[in-house]
Amino acid sequence: MSADAPAPPRWYKPMLARRPDQEHRAATPLELFYDLVFVVAIAQAAVGLHHALAEDHWQSGLLGYAMVFFAIWWTWLNFAWFASAYDTDDTPYRIAVMVQMAGALILAAGVEPAFEDQDFMTVIIGYSVIRAAMVAQWFRAARSDPERRTTCLRYAVGLIVVQLLWITAGLTVEGTAFIFVWLVLVAVDMAVPVHAERAAPTTWHAHHITERYGLLTIIVLGETVLAATMGVHSALEIGHDRTQVLVIAVAGLVTVFSMWWLYFDRPAHDLLTNLRMAFRWGYGHYVVFGSAAAVGAGLEVILGNVEGESHLSDTAAAAPLTIAVAVYILSVWALQILPRDDVPLRWAYPACAVLAALAAFAPQPVVVTAILLAALVAWTVTVNHREALRTAQH
């Protein structure tokens, strides 16, 4: 655009790439609103998992949860990275994002049929609405950003092709065959950014991206606290042993607090030094978010067992929580500890994860899990303190 050209209307701005080193780049109110809408879908997925596990339907529950959570996480991820590079915050951009929010609510409405009847059509419809808005955004970016036009067009065309495949699969494939088709389409869907970014990487902002992921982690952990609170309220209302319920509640709270501490122990933006690390870090959060939300479902299963809502053994009731915690620890270890040369912590996280998984066999599994996580936090703080003293001395 030449210097003499008239300024664009205030409601519309060219969708130019933002600088990856822009100062004070923070999450916008629209992005925070977007996250809150997606939490509805996450909460629905956690409820579906809780009911399936409480009824001892492990296989279908975990499979349904993995499939539904992928749709939630993947659409959120696509928006987060796009917004980091091309957020214009003008009227068309806001409308497109709100269309995506509507799609997320449709997706959330499809979670229950997906769990109960293996009917994923509503999820696919919501997914399609979200992706249609994203395609429009990518075409708009292609028009305004000549340097990365090929990248933007690869994204747009890739999303169109993959979404048509999802719709076709939803209409024509049923039963066990859909699981195999789902795996193939997940791989193809996740390959679209890899292919597109090879043309010319988008200008995502490392600080902004890590903040966005951190905010969603906080929200998911908040959902876990809410789920545990509702379970405690229900157990106390029915009149079960208040001491036992209080112990579970306190231990659950210590567990969630420790999960927060481990994730936010140190900034992560310094890990996103290249595209390869960005993909590893960004994609790996499927496990972080999924396991964090599953912790809430696990706490509800334990409290439901206390209430007599299910007839699981104590070990079977505790396993969803302890396994979810173990997976969460390993995912944080893989994404934020392994890339750093921090030997004292490299062995501590896997050891804690193994012990947490085995805690299901302990007399008080929730208490044991909480103690293990608190011990890992204490060890992390000690190691960081020693490192800070060593650095100060030099």
DRENTOR-407788 format. One record per residue (C-alpha): residue in three letters; x, y negated, z. Coordinates in steps of 0.5 Angstrom, whole numbers, plus 500, padded with zeros to 3 digits. Each point is the difference from the previous one (the first is absolute). Example, Ala and Ser with C-alpha at 12.3 -4.5 7.8 and 13.67 -1.06 7.14 Angstrom:
# DRENTOR-407788
ALA525509516 SER502493498 
# end
This chain:
# DRENTOR-407788
MET500500500 SER503493498 ALA501494505 ASP495496495 ALA494506501 PRO494498504 ALA500504507 PRO496506500 PRO493499504 ARG501501507 TRP496506500 TYR504504495 LYS508500500 PRO505504496 MET501507503 LEU508499500 ALA504504504 ARG502498507 ARG507500502 PRO503506504 ASP504495504 GLN494495502 GLU501498507 HIS494500505 ARG497506496 ALA494502504 ALA494504500 THR494496497 PRO493500504 LEU497503493 GLU505506501 LEU498500508 PHE493501498 TYR501505494 ASP504504506 LEU494500504 VAL495502495 PHE505506498 VAL500502508 VAL492502499 ALA502505495 ILE506502505 ALA495501505 GLN496504496 ALA505505498 ALA502501508 VAL493501502 GLY500505494 LEU506504503 HIS498500507 HIS493503498 ALA504505496 LEU505502505 ALA495500506 GLU496505496 ASP506504499 HIS500499492 TRP508499500 GLN501501493 SER494496497 GLY501495505 LEU508498498 LEU499501493 GLY494495499 TYR503495505 ALA507501495 MET496499494 VAL495494503 PHE506497503 PHE504500494 ALA495495496 ILE500496506 TRP507499501 TRP502500492 THR495494499 TRP502496506 LEU508501498 ASN498498492 PHE497493503 ALA505499505 TRP506500495 PHE497497495 ALA498494504 SER507500503 ALA502498493 TYR494496497 ASP495497505 THR498494497 ASP494499505 ASP496496495 THR492502499 PRO501505495 TYR505504504 ARG496499506 ILE494503496 ALA504506498 VAL502502507 MET493499503 VAL498505494 GLN505505503 MET498499507 ALA493502497 GLY503506497 ALA503502506 LEU493500504 ILE497504494 LEU506505502 ALA499500507 ALA493502499 GLY502506496 VAL505503505 GLU494504504 PRO498503494 ALA507502498 PHE501503507 GLU493504500 ASP499502493 GLN506499497 ASP497495495 PHE505495498 MET496496495 THR498494505 VAL508499502 ILE502500492 ILE494495499 GLY503495505 TYR507502498 SER498498493 VAL497493502 ILE507499504 ARG504502494 ALA496496495 ALA501493504 MET508502500 VAL500501492 ALA497493499 GLN505498505 TRP506503496 PHE498498493 ARG499493503 ALA507500503 ALA503503493 ARG497494497 SER503495505 ASP507503501 PRO504502493 GLU506502503 ARG496506504 ARG495501494 THR501507499 THR500502507 CYS494497501 LEU497503494 ARG503507502 TYR496499507 ALA493498496 VAL500506495 GLY503505505 LEU494498505 ILE495500495 VAL502507497 VAL501503507 GLN493498502 LEU497503494 LEU503506502 TRP498500507 ILE492498498 THR501506495 ALA502505505 GLY495497505 LEU494502495 THR503506497 VAL504504505 GLU497503507 GLY503505505 THR507502501 ALA502498493 PHE499493502 ILE505501505 PHE505501495 VAL498495496 TRP500495505 LEU507502502 VAL502499492 LEU497493500 VAL503498506 ALA507501497 VAL498496494 ASP497495504 MET506499504 ALA504500494 VAL497494497 PRO504495504 VAL506504499 HIS499499493 ALA498493500 GLU506497504 ARG505503495 ALA498495495 ALA502494505 PRO499500508 THR494496502 THR502494505 TRP498503507 HIS502497506 ALA504505505 HIS497496506 HIS493499498 ILE500508498 THR502502507 GLU496495503 ARG494503496 TYR501507502 GLY502498507 LEU493497501 LEU496506497 THR504504505 ILE498496506 ILE492500497 VAL501508499 LEU502500507 GLY495496503 GLU495505497 THR503505504 VAL499496506 LEU493499498 ALA499507499 ALA503502506 THR496495504 MET493502497 GLY502507502 VAL502499507 HIS493496501 SER496505497 ALA504505505 LEU498496506 GLU493499498 ILE499507500 GLY503501507 HIS506504499 ASP506500504 ARG502493501 THR507501502 GLN501505494 VAL497495495 LEU504494503 VAL507504500 ILE498501492 ALA499493499 VAL506498503 ALA504505497 GLY497498493 LEU501493501 VAL508501502 THR500504494 VAL497495495 PHE505494504 SER506505498 MET498501493 TRP500492499 TRP506499504 LEU504505495 TYR497497494 PHE502493502 ASP506502503 ARG504496495 PRO499496494 ALA499504493 HIS501495495 ASP507501500 LEU499507497 LEU497498494 THR506498496 ASN498503493 LEU494504497 ARG502507502 MET500498507 ALA494496499 PHE496506497 ARG502505505 TRP498495506 GLY494498497 TYR497507498 GLY503503506 HIS495496504 TYR494504498 VAL503505505 VAL501494505 PHE493498499 GLY496506499 SER503503507 ALA499494504 ALA493500498 ALA500508502 VAL502499507 GLY494496501 ALA496506497 GLY504505505 LEU498496506 GLU493500498 VAL501508499 ILE503501507 LEU495495504 GLY494504496 ASN503506503 VAL499498507 GLU493498498 GLY499507498 GLU498497493 SER504506497 HIS503507502 LEU507499498 SER505503504 ASP505495504 THR505501495 ALA496499494 ALA497494503 ALA507497501 ALA503502494 PRO497494495 LEU503495505 THR507503501 ILE501502493 ALA498493498 VAL504497505 ALA506504497 VAL499498493 TYR499493502 ILE507500503 LEU503504494 SER498495495 VAL502494504 TRP507504501 ALA500501492 LEU499493498 GLN503496506 ILE505504503 LEU504504495 PRO501494495 ARG504497506 ASP507503503 ASP497501507 VAL503507502 PRO497500507 LEU493499497 ARG500504495 TRP500506504 ALA495498505 TYR494499496 PRO500507497 ALA501503506 CYS494496503 ALA496502494 VAL501507501 LEU499499508 ALA493496499 ALA498506495 LEU501505505 ALA496496505 ALA494503498 PHE502506504 ALA501496507 PRO495500505 GLN499492499 PRO502499493 VAL498493500 VAL504498506 VAL506504497 THR499496493 ALA500494504 ILE506501504 LEU504502494 LEU498494496 ALA502496506 ALA506503501 LEU502499492 VAL498493501 ALA505499506 TRP506504496 THR499495494 VAL500494505 THR506502503 VAL504502494 ASN498493497 HIS502497506 ARG507503500 GLU501498493 ALA498493501 LEU505500506 ARG506503495 THR498495495 ALA501494505 GLN506503502 HIS503500493 
# end
